[in-house]
Amino acid sequence: MIAMTIILICSSYLCYSTKDDSFFKNQENSIIQSKADYEANIDGKKLVSVHFLDIGKADSILIKIGDKAVLIDSGTSQKAKEIIEYLKRQDVTKFEYAVATHCDKDHVGGMSDILKEFPTDVLLMSSREKNTRPYIAMMNTAAKLKVTQLIPKVKTIFYVEGVKFTVLAPGDKAMATGTANESSIVLMMQYGKKKFLFMGDAMEVSEKEMLAGGYDLQADVIKVGHHGDTRSSGEKFLDAVNPAVAVITCDEGDGTSLPEKETLEVISKQRILLYRTDKDGTIVMTTNGVDIKIEKSNRG
C-alpha cells in the first residue's frame, strides 16, 4: 500500500508539474490587472501583515492581504491545532495560496489539517517528495479536496490583491544536491516599496545559485534559511539582500544547536536587527508599502 501511494504521488507530480506554466498563462488578464493595482498601490491606504508564528523549530508564516490570505508552510502536525486556532483569530476563512516550501515535517506537518479547515485555491510545492506520514497526508488531502497543486518554476510571478510574489528558487543546482532543504521554494514578496524574502530552509547551494542568477535580491526583511544554520545566510548573500531586519524561527529548548553562533555573528556584524521566535514569540510585521511596523508577543 505504501509503495502504491508513493507511485500515485509521483504520478501526480508529473501531471501537475506539466501544467504550472499554463495555469499562470491562463491567468494573464487577472495578472495584468493585479500588476496595475500593485504598481499604483504605494499610497499607504492598504495594510499587509506578515505573521511569523511561534511554533518552535518549524515554519508557518501567515500573510494577510485585506480579506485574502497566503500561507507559507504549516509547522509540525503536533502544532496544527494551535496554528488553526491562530489563523481563525486572524479571521482567515480561506487561502488564495498555500506554499509547502519543501517536504520536511516541520514545514508540511500541519498542512493536511489546515487544508481540511480552510478552502485553498492553490497549493505550491517543491518537486522533491518524501515518504513520510505528514507529507503523504498533505498530498492525499489536497487530492481529495481537489486543491490545484503546482510546482512553480524559478521566475514564476503571481499577484494577490496588488501584492507581488516571485519564485527565486530552487534552481537546477539546488535540486541536483538531492537534499530536501536545498529544494526549498524561496519567495520574494513585494508590496509598494517594501520587500520580504522567505527562504524556507534554503542553504548555501541555493544562495550561490540565486547570486549567480543575477536576481534583485534586495529585501527589507529576510526570513533566515534553516533556522539559523551556518550553511545558510552567507555573508555574500546577506550583502546582496541587505536587509534591515532578519527573522529566525527556532526553539532554544529543542536540543539542537540552531540558531548557530556563526550565523548570529554574521547577522550582528552586518548590523541587521534580529527577531527570534524563541525569544520574541510570534512576530507580526505590518506594512502599508512605505513603512513597516513590528510587533512581538514577547514569549520571554
C-alpha positions in Angstrom: 0.0 0.0 0.0 2.8 2.4 0.9 4.6 1.7 -2.4 1.3 2.2 -4.3 0.8 5.5 -2.5 4.3 6.7 -3.5 3.7 5.8 -7.1 0.4 7.7 -7.1 2.2 10.7 -5.6 4.9 10.6 -8.2 2.3 10.3 -10.9 0.5 13.3 -9.6 3.7 15.3 -9.6 4.3 14.5 -13.3 0.8 15.7 -14.0 0.9 18.9 -12.0 4.4 19.9 -13.0 3.4 19.9 -16.6 0.5 22.3 -16.1 2.1 25.0 -14.0 3.0 27.2 -16.9 -0.5 27.0 -18.5 -2.0 27.8 -15.1 -0.2 31.1 -14.8 -0.6 31.9 -18.5 -4.3 31.4 -18.2 -4.4 34.0 -15.5 -2.8 36.6 -17.8 -5.7 39.0 -17.7 -6.1 38.9 -14.0 -2.3 39.2 -13.5 -2.2 42.3 -15.7 -4.9 43.9 -13.7 -3.2 42.9 -10.4 0.1 44.3 -11.7 -1.6 47.6 -12.4 -3.0 47.6 -8.9 0.4 46.7 -7.5 2.2 49.5 -9.3 -0.4 52.0 -8.2 -0.8 50.9 -4.7 2.0 52.7 -2.8 -0.2 55.3 -1.2 -0.2 53.7 2.1 -4.0 53.1 2.2 -4.0 49.3 2.4 -2.2 47.2 5.0 -0.4 43.9 4.6 0.6 41.9 7.6 3.1 39.1 7.9 2.9 36.8 10.9 5.9 34.6 11.8 4.3 32.1 14.1 6.0 31.0 17.3 5.8 27.2 16.9 9.3 26.1 17.8 11.9 25.0 15.2 9.4 25.0 12.4 7.9 27.4 9.9 4.4 28.7 9.5 4.0 32.2 8.1 0.7 33.9 7.5 0.3 36.8 5.1 -2.9 38.8 5.3 -3.8 41.0 2.4 -7.1 42.6 3.2 -9.6 39.8 3.4 -7.3 37.4 1.5 -4.6 35.2 2.8 -1.4 33.3 1.8 0.2 30.6 4.0 3.9 29.7 3.8 4.4 26.3 5.5 2.4 24.7 8.2 4.7 23.7 11.1 4.6 20.2 12.6 1.5 18.0 12.9 1.7 18.4 16.7 1.2 22.2 16.2 -1.6 22.0 13.7 -4.4 22.7 16.1 -2.5 25.7 17.6 -1.9 27.1 14.1 -5.5 26.7 13.1 -6.7 28.5 16.2 -4.3 31.4 15.4 -5.5 31.6 11.8 -9.1 31.7 12.9 -8.3 34.5 15.4 -6.9 36.4 12.4 -10.2 36.0 10.6 -8.8 33.7 7.9 -11.5 31.8 6.1 -9.6 30.6 3.0 -6.3 30.7 1.3 -5.5 32.0 -2.2 -2.2 30.1 -2.0 -0.7 27.7 0.5 3.0 27.1 0.0 4.8 24.0 1.1 8.4 25.2 0.7 9.8 21.7 0.9 8.9 18.2 2.2 10.3 18.2 5.7 7.8 17.6 8.5 8.5 20.9 10.3 7.2 22.7 7.2 4.4 20.4 5.9 3.4 18.6 9.0 0.2 20.6 9.7 -0.8 21.2 6.1 -3.3 18.3 5.8 -5.3 19.6 8.8 -5.1 23.2 7.6 -6.3 22.3 4.1 -9.3 20.4 5.7 -10.1 23.5 7.7 -9.6 26.3 5.2 -10.6 26.1 1.5 -7.5 26.7 -0.6 -7.2 27.7 -4.2 -3.7 26.6 -5.0 -1.0 24.6 -3.2 2.5 25.5 -4.4 5.2 22.9 -3.6 8.7 21.8 -4.3 9.1 18.8 -6.7 11.1 16.8 -4.2 8.8 14.3 -2.4 9.3 12.4 0.8 7.9 9.1 2.1 6.7 10.4 5.4 3.3 10.3 7.0 2.9 14.2 7.1 3.9 14.6 3.5 1.7 11.8 2.2 -1.2 13.1 4.3 -0.8 16.6 2.7 -0.8 15.1 -0.8 -3.7 12.8 -0.2 -5.8 15.6 1.4 -5.0 18.1 -1.4 -6.0 15.5 -4.0 -9.2 14.6 -2.1 -10.2 18.2 -1.8 -9.3 18.9 -5.4 -6.8 21.6 -4.5 -4.9 22.8 -7.5 -1.3 21.6 -7.0 1.5 23.3 -8.8 5.3 23.1 -8.9 6.4 26.6 -9.8 9.5 27.3 -11.9 12.1 29.9 -11.0 10.9 33.4 -12.1 7.3 32.5 -11.7 5.3 35.6 -10.7 1.9 35.8 -9.2 -0.2 38.5 -7.5 -2.7 38.7 -4.7 -4.6 41.9 -4.4 -1.7 44.0 -5.7 1.0 42.2 -3.8 3.7 40.6 -5.9 5.2 37.2 -5.3 8.3 36.0 -7.2 9.8 32.5 -7.1 13.6 32.7 -6.9 14.4 29.1 -6.1 15.0 26.1 -6.2 17.1 26.2 -9.3 18.7 23.3 -11.1 21.9 23.2 -9.0 20.0 23.3 -5.7 17.8 20.5 -6.9 20.8 18.4 -8.0 22.1 18.3 -4.4 19.3 15.8 -3.6 18.7 17.3 -0.2 15.3 18.5 1.0 16.5 21.8 2.4 18.1 22.9 -0.8 14.9 22.1 -2.7 13.1 24.8 -0.8 10.9 27.3 -2.6 12.2 30.8 -2.0 9.7 33.6 -2.4 10.2 37.3 -2.7 7.1 39.3 -1.7 6.8 43.0 -2.7 4.2 45.4 -1.7 4.8 49.0 -2.7 8.4 49.8 -1.8 8.7 47.1 0.8 10.1 43.6 0.2 10.2 40.4 2.2 12.4 37.4 1.4 11.1 34.0 2.6 14.0 31.5 2.5 12.3 28.2 3.7 15.3 26.0 4.6 17.4 27.0 1.5 21.1 26.8 2.2 24.4 27.7 0.6 24.0 26.0 -2.8 20.6 27.7 -3.4 22.0 31.0 -2.2 25.0 30.8 -4.5 22.7 29.9 -7.4 20.5 32.9 -6.8 23.5 35.2 -6.6 24.8 33.8 -9.9 21.4 34.2 -11.5 21.7 38.0 -11.1 18.3 38.4 -9.4 17.4 41.5 -7.5 17.7 40.0 -4.0 17.4 43.3 -2.0 14.8 43.0 0.7 13.8 44.9 3.8 13.1 41.7 5.8 14.6 38.2 5.4 13.3 35.0 7.0 16.6 33.3 7.6 17.1 29.9 6.0 17.0 26.7 8.0 16.5 28.2 11.4 19.9 29.9 11.6 22.1 27.1 10.2 25.7 28.2 9.4 25.2 26.7 5.9 22.6 29.5 5.3 22.9 33.3 5.4 26.3 33.5 3.9 28.0 37.0 4.1 27.9 37.5 0.3 24.2 36.5 0.2 23.3 38.9 3.0 25.3 41.6 1.4 23.1 41.2 -1.7 19.9 41.1 0.3 21.0 44.0 2.5 18.0 43.6 4.9 17.2 45.9 7.8 15.5 43.1 9.7 16.0 39.3 10.0 13.7 36.7 11.5 14.8 33.3 12.7 12.2 30.6 13.6 13.7 28.4 16.3 13.3 26.9 19.7 16.1 27.1 22.3 14.7 24.1 24.1 14.6 21.6 21.3 18.1 20.1 21.9 19.7 21.3 18.7 22.4 23.9 18.0 20.1 26.1 15.9 20.5 29.0 15.5 24.2 28.6 15.3 26.7 31.1 16.8 28.4 31.8 13.5 25.1 32.8 11.8 24.2 35.1 14.7 27.7 36.7 14.4 27.3 37.4 10.7 23.9 39.0 11.3 25.3 41.1 14.1 28.3 42.1 12.1 26.1 43.4 9.3 24.0 45.4 11.8 20.8 43.6 11.0 18.0 43.9 13.5 17.3 40.3 14.6 14.0 38.8 15.8 13.7 35.2 17.0 10.6 33.3 17.8 12.2 31.6 20.7 12.8 34.9 22.4 10.2 37.2 20.8 7.3 34.9 20.3 5.0 35.4 17.3 6.3 38.3 15.3 3.8 40.4 13.3 5.1 42.9 10.7 2.5 45.3 9.1 3.3 47.4 6.1 1.5 50.0 4.1 4.0 49.7 1.3 6.0 52.6 2.6 6.8 51.7 6.3 6.9 48.5 8.4 5.6 48.3 11.9 6.9 45.4 14.0 5.1 43.8 17.0 6.1 40.8 19.1 4.3 38.7 21.7 7.3 38.7 24.0 7.2 35.0 24.9 10.0 35.7 27.3 
